[in-house]
């Protein structure tokens, strides 16, 4: 929407890409048009492609064991976030299968817990 407001319509087949790599960014100076392939090429050029999941990722702040503790905990999300020194949104994502689902078995699409 931000792109269209500031720069005009998005031609069919094109996507709005971000120079800043922040998906929610709506600064029109950070937005440009490109194809899916342009987006994939940009990802590789900036070395942003996925490599390792979970605790194997160099940027992981949690271990698989901690994720399972969070997933099974009855503590409030804010308390868990404080305990593990992460943002409360991450706690919510873990609880709802939007993140670390390879550990919890809870997948956002079918909401089933796989044993």
C-alpha positions, 0 to 999 in steps of 0.5 A: 500500500505504501508503494502504491501511495507514493510511487503508483500502481504495482504492475502484475507479476512484480513484487515490492522489494525492500532495500533495507530487508525489513518486510514491514518497512513502508518507507517509500525510499526503501521500496522498489519493484522486482520479480520473484527472481530479483528477490531471490537474487537479492537474498543470495547477494546479501547472504540472507538465505536460510542455512541452519534452523533453530539452535544450529543457527548462528543467530539463535538465542534459544536452545531446542530444550529452552524452546520446549520448556517455553512451549509446554510452560503455563507461565505468561508470555511476558514472564517467559520472555524475561526468563529467557531474555527474548522478546514476548513476540517470540514467545507467542510465535513459539506457542502458536507454531510460527517459529521453532515448529521443527522443535515443537511439532506445532505447525501454523497451517494445520495447528496439529501437534505431531509426536 
